[in-house]
């Protein structure tokens, strides 16, 4: 039988569904990214029963499927490629430039007129002999939250919370890549991160960093629908979403300038730039040209730390609360499939 260690999932790094819930072409679902856990897709079924009617019994006697939808998580070591793919799928506002083999994706916040996030499909299964019955295709998939975290010099942790339309389609003929053929990525460690935070955006706090965490939340909602069938027919961004939160732990006390930015009677507007850099052609840079901070001093072992939160402030320069510049080997993102 299959095992958790045999679990694999396949996506299309540069592809997306042309229409929500219309499965991507199998030929485009070939990219296998390593993940940390076998988080199998879960189904959530809503049943309607007659237990609220007088039916001659004290409980329900008839159950009808009202709706199906699904969730799953993806936990992986952070990489340039997987983060860039996820950011594009979440925000849906991507401009690509460059030439082989080095490209740049500028990813900004969703346009105020955009209601629906991009959606994609993927295949998962247990890659063992005789286990093709475990191979399933999921579609109408959207990313609800993205969390990226670094602690010290160790590998970054990327966690994605996904939602799908509730369908499961058998894929007995899918062929998973062999172990040596996992998608090639540039993995990110704490020592790849540099952070600048201050009124000018040139104030380098990297030598004092203890931890850094980014959370983007799309606040995905499912509007009421009378569309045919029991599957989810639409996901939307939540009102005023996506939102971004940056949390930084710094070796510093109330004497640090950053505490002064927060403590001032009128909070100081600052600029935040965090860059994850492998080399000049493989990097991700987040720029928040206008934001404010909160700072709380706390003991941590033998030192004092400032727990800093960077509060988003939408602005014209970034076209939202921030903008990402991702340097990858992807020529384009969000190409329709089929």
C-alpha positions as CSV (number, residue, x, y, z in Angstrom):
1,X,0.0,0.0,0.0
2,X,1.0,3.6,-0.2
3,X,2.7,5.5,2.6
4,X,2.9,9.2,3.7
5,X,6.5,9.2,2.3
6,X,5.2,8.3,-1.1
7,X,2.8,11.4,-1.3
8,X,3.4,13.7,-4.2
9,X,1.5,16.6,-5.7
10,X,1.7,18.2,-9.2
11,X,1.0,21.8,-10.2
12,X,1.7,24.0,-13.2
13,X,4.1,26.7,-11.9
14,X,3.3,29.2,-14.7
15,X,-0.3,28.1,-15.4
16,X,-3.8,28.9,-14.0
17,X,-7.4,28.0,-14.7
18,X,-8.9,30.0,-17.5
19,X,-12.2,29.8,-15.7
20,X,-12.9,28.9,-12.1
21,X,-13.5,25.2,-11.7
22,X,-12.5,24.2,-15.2
23,X,-9.6,21.8,-14.7
24,X,-6.3,22.7,-16.1
25,X,-4.9,20.4,-18.8
26,X,-3.1,17.3,-17.5
27,X,-0.1,18.2,-19.6
28,X,0.4,21.4,-17.6
29,X,0.3,19.6,-14.2
30,X,3.9,18.3,-14.2
31,X,5.8,20.3,-11.5
32,X,6.4,18.4,-8.3
33,X,7.6,20.5,-5.4
34,X,8.9,18.9,-2.2
35,X,6.8,19.5,0.9
36,X,7.3,18.6,4.5
37,X,4.1,16.7,5.3
38,X,1.6,14.5,3.5
39,X,-1.4,16.9,3.9
40,X,-4.1,15.0,2.0
41,X,-6.9,17.2,0.6
42,X,-9.9,17.1,2.9
43,X,-13.6,17.2,1.8
44,X,-16.2,19.1,3.7
45,X,-19.8,18.0,2.9
46,X,-22.8,20.0,4.1
47,X,-25.9,17.7,4.5
48,X,-29.5,18.8,4.7
49,X,-31.8,16.6,6.8
50,X,-35.4,16.3,7.9
51,X,-34.6,16.4,11.6
52,X,-36.1,19.9,11.8
53,X,-39.5,18.5,10.5
54,X,-42.1,16.3,12.2
55,X,-41.1,12.9,10.6
56,X,-42.4,10.4,13.2
57,X,-39.0,10.0,14.9
58,X,-36.9,12.1,17.3
59,X,-34.1,12.6,14.7
60,X,-33.4,12.8,11.0
61,X,-34.4,10.1,8.6
62,X,-33.2,11.5,5.3
63,X,-30.0,13.2,4.4
64,X,-29.3,15.1,1.1
65,X,-26.0,16.6,0.0
66,X,-26.4,20.3,-0.1
67,X,-22.8,21.4,-0.8
68,X,-19.3,20.1,-1.1
69,X,-16.0,22.0,-0.7
70,X,-12.5,21.3,0.4
71,X,-9.4,22.4,2.1
72,X,-5.8,21.4,2.4
73,X,-2.5,22.8,3.7
74,X,1.0,22.9,2.1
75,X,4.1,23.2,4.3
76,X,7.4,23.5,2.6
77,X,10.9,24.8,3.0
78,X,10.9,28.3,1.5
79,X,12.2,28.7,-2.0
80,X,12.3,31.5,-4.6
81,X,10.1,29.6,-7.0
82,X,7.4,28.3,-4.7
83,X,6.9,31.7,-3.1
84,X,6.8,33.5,-6.4
85,X,4.1,31.0,-7.7
86,X,2.0,31.4,-4.6
87,X,2.2,35.2,-4.6
88,X,1.1,35.3,-8.2
89,X,-1.8,33.0,-7.5
90,X,-2.9,35.0,-4.4
91,X,-2.6,38.6,-5.7
92,X,-3.3,38.0,-9.5
93,X,-1.6,41.2,-10.6
94,X,1.7,40.2,-12.3
95,X,3.9,41.9,-14.9
96,X,6.7,39.8,-16.4
97,X,9.9,41.0,-18.1
98,X,13.3,39.7,-19.0
99,X,14.9,37.1,-21.2
100,X,16.1,33.5,-20.9
101,X,17.1,32.4,-18.4
102,X,16.5,35.4,-16.1
103,X,13.1,36.9,-15.7
104,X,11.5,39.4,-13.3
105,X,7.9,39.2,-12.0
106,X,6.5,42.4,-10.5
107,X,3.6,41.3,-8.3
108,X,1.3,44.0,-6.9
109,X,-1.9,44.0,-4.9
110,X,-5.1,43.0,-6.7
111,X,-6.9,45.8,-8.6
112,X,-9.8,47.4,-6.8
113,X,-12.0,46.0,-9.6
114,X,-10.8,42.4,-9.1
115,X,-13.4,40.3,-7.3
116,X,-12.1,36.8,-7.8
117,X,-8.6,35.5,-7.1
118,X,-7.0,33.3,-9.7
119,X,-7.7,29.6,-9.4
120,X,-5.7,26.5,-10.3
121,X,-5.8,22.7,-10.4
122,X,-3.4,20.1,-9.0
123,X,-3.0,16.3,-8.7
124,X,-2.1,14.4,-5.6
125,X,-1.5,10.8,-4.9
126,X,0.7,8.1,-3.3
127,X,3.4,7.2,-5.8
128,X,3.6,3.4,-5.1
129,X,3.0,0.4,-7.3
130,X,-0.7,-0.5,-7.5
131,X,-1.8,2.7,-5.8
132,X,-3.2,4.6,-8.8
133,X,-6.6,4.7,-7.1
134,X,-5.1,7.3,-4.7
135,X,-4.4,9.7,-7.6
136,X,-7.0,12.6,-7.6
137,X,-7.3,15.9,-9.4
138,X,-8.6,18.9,-7.5
139,X,-9.8,22.1,-9.2
140,X,-11.1,25.5,-8.3
141,X,-8.2,25.8,-5.9
142,X,-7.4,29.2,-4.4
143,X,-4.8,30.3,-1.8
144,X,-6.4,31.7,1.3
145,X,-3.4,32.5,3.4
146,X,0.4,32.5,2.9
147,X,2.8,32.5,5.8
148,X,6.6,32.9,5.4
149,X,8.8,32.7,8.5
150,X,12.5,32.8,9.3
151,X,14.1,32.2,12.7
152,X,17.9,32.7,12.9
153,X,19.9,31.2,10.1
154,X,17.8,28.2,9.5
155,X,15.6,27.4,6.4
156,X,12.6,29.5,5.9
157,X,9.1,27.9,6.5
158,X,6.4,28.4,3.9
159,X,2.8,27.5,4.8
160,X,-0.2,27.8,2.5
161,X,-3.8,27.3,3.3
162,X,-5.8,26.2,0.2
163,X,-9.5,25.8,-0.6
164,X,-11.0,23.9,-3.6
165,X,-14.4,23.6,-5.2
166,X,-15.2,20.2,-3.6
167,X,-14.7,18.0,-6.6
168,X,-12.4,14.9,-6.8
169,X,-11.6,13.4,-10.2
170,X,-9.7,10.1,-10.4
171,X,-6.4,10.3,-12.4
172,X,-5.3,6.7,-12.7
173,X,-3.0,7.4,-15.6
174,X,-1.0,10.2,-14.1
175,X,2.8,9.5,-13.9
176,X,4.6,11.2,-11.1
177,X,8.2,12.3,-11.5
178,X,11.0,10.1,-10.1
179,X,12.6,11.3,-6.9
180,X,15.5,12.9,-8.7
181,X,13.1,14.9,-10.9
182,X,11.6,17.2,-8.2
183,X,11.2,20.8,-9.5
184,X,14.6,22.6,-9.1
185,X,14.3,25.4,-6.6
186,X,16.5,27.9,-4.8
187,X,16.0,27.3,-1.1
188,X,16.0,30.2,1.2
189,X,17.7,30.5,4.6
190,X,17.7,33.2,7.3
191,X,21.1,34.4,6.2
192,X,19.6,35.3,2.8
193,X,17.3,37.9,4.4
194,X,18.1,41.6,4.6
195,X,15.7,44.2,6.1
196,X,15.7,47.9,6.1
197,X,13.1,49.9,8.2
198,X,13.0,53.6,8.8
199,X,11.8,57.0,7.4
200,X,14.3,56.7,4.5
201,X,14.1,53.0,3.9
202,X,17.9,52.8,4.1
203,X,18.1,52.0,7.8
204,X,19.6,48.5,7.9
205,X,18.4,46.4,10.8
206,X,19.6,43.1,9.5
207,X,22.4,42.6,12.1
208,X,19.8,42.8,14.9
209,X,17.2,40.5,13.4
210,X,16.1,37.5,15.5
211,X,13.1,36.4,13.5
212,X,10.9,37.7,10.6
213,X,7.4,36.6,9.6
214,X,5.1,37.6,6.8
215,X,1.4,36.7,6.6
216,X,-0.8,37.5,3.7
217,X,-4.5,36.7,4.1
218,X,-7.0,36.8,1.2
219,X,-10.0,36.5,3.5
220,X,-11.6,34.2,1.0
221,X,-15.4,34.1,1.0
222,X,-18.0,32.0,-0.8
223,X,-20.9,34.1,-1.9
224,X,-24.4,32.5,-1.8
225,X,-25.1,30.8,-5.1
226,X,-27.9,28.9,-6.8
227,X,-25.7,27.5,-9.6
228,X,-26.5,24.0,-10.6
229,X,-24.8,21.2,-8.6
230,X,-23.3,20.9,-5.2
231,X,-19.8,22.2,-5.9
232,X,-18.6,25.7,-5.0
233,X,-19.2,27.9,-8.0
234,X,-17.2,30.9,-6.9
235,X,-14.6,32.2,-4.4
236,X,-14.1,35.9,-3.8
237,X,-11.6,38.0,-2.0
238,X,-12.9,39.1,1.4
239,X,-13.8,42.8,1.8
240,X,-10.6,44.9,2.2
241,X,-8.4,41.9,1.5
242,X,-5.8,40.6,0.9
243,X,-4.0,42.0,4.0
244,X,-0.3,41.8,4.8
245,X,1.2,41.6,8.3
246,X,5.0,41.7,9.0
247,X,6.3,40.7,12.4
248,X,9.9,41.2,13.3
249,X,11.8,40.3,16.5
250,X,14.8,42.6,16.9
251,X,17.7,42.6,19.4
252,X,16.9,46.1,20.7
253,X,15.3,48.0,23.6
254,X,13.2,51.1,24.0
255,X,16.3,53.2,23.2
256,X,16.2,52.1,19.6
257,X,15.0,54.5,17.0
258,X,12.3,52.1,15.9
259,X,10.7,52.4,19.3
260,X,10.7,56.2,18.9
261,X,8.9,55.9,15.6
262,X,6.1,54.1,17.5
263,X,6.2,56.1,20.7
264,X,6.0,59.5,19.0
265,X,2.7,61.5,19.5
266,X,2.2,61.3,15.7
267,X,3.5,57.9,14.6
268,X,6.4,58.2,12.1
269,X,5.7,57.0,8.6
270,X,8.5,54.6,7.6
271,X,9.5,52.5,4.6
272,X,10.1,48.8,4.9
273,X,12.2,46.8,2.4
274,X,13.0,43.1,3.0
275,X,15.0,41.2,0.4
276,X,15.7,37.4,0.1
277,X,18.7,37.1,-2.2
278,X,20.5,34.1,-3.6
279,X,22.3,36.1,-6.3
280,X,21.6,39.0,-8.6
281,X,19.3,36.9,-10.8
282,X,17.4,34.9,-8.1
283,X,15.7,37.0,-5.4
284,X,12.5,38.3,-3.9
285,X,12.2,41.9,-2.7
286,X,9.2,43.2,-0.8
287,X,8.9,47.0,-0.7
288,X,6.3,48.8,1.5
289,X,6.9,52.5,0.7
290,X,4.6,53.8,3.4
291,X,3.7,52.1,6.7
292,X,3.8,52.6,10.4
293,X,5.1,50.3,13.2
294,X,4.2,49.2,16.7
295,X,7.0,48.0,19.0
296,X,6.8,46.2,22.3
297,X,9.9,45.5,24.5
298,X,10.2,42.0,25.9
299,X,12.9,40.0,27.7
300,X,14.4,37.1,25.7
301,X,17.0,35.2,27.7
302,X,19.8,37.5,28.5
303,X,18.7,40.2,26.1
304,X,15.9,42.6,25.4
305,X,14.0,42.3,22.2
306,X,11.6,44.6,20.4
307,X,8.6,42.8,18.9
308,X,7.7,44.9,15.9
309,X,4.7,44.9,13.7
310,X,4.7,46.6,10.4
311,X,1.2,48.0,9.7
312,X,0.1,48.2,6.1
313,X,-0.7,51.6,4.5
314,X,-1.9,51.6,0.9
315,X,-0.1,54.1,-1.3
316,X,0.3,55.1,-4.9
317,X,3.9,54.1,-5.2
318,X,3.3,50.4,-4.5
319,X,-0.3,50.3,-5.9
320,X,-1.4,48.9,-2.5
321,X,0.3,48.2,0.8
322,X,3.4,46.7,-0.8
323,X,4.9,45.3,-4.0
324,X,7.1,42.3,-4.7
325,X,9.8,42.0,-7.3
326,X,10.7,38.4,-7.9
327,X,13.7,37.3,-10.0
328,X,13.2,33.8,-11.3
329,X,13.5,31.5,-14.2
330,X,9.7,31.8,-15.0
331,X,9.1,33.6,-18.3
332,X,5.4,34.2,-17.3
333,X,2.9,33.5,-14.6
334,X,-0.9,32.9,-14.7
335,X,-1.1,31.6,-18.2
336,X,-4.5,30.1,-18.9
337,X,-4.8,26.3,-19.1
338,X,-6.3,24.8,-21.1
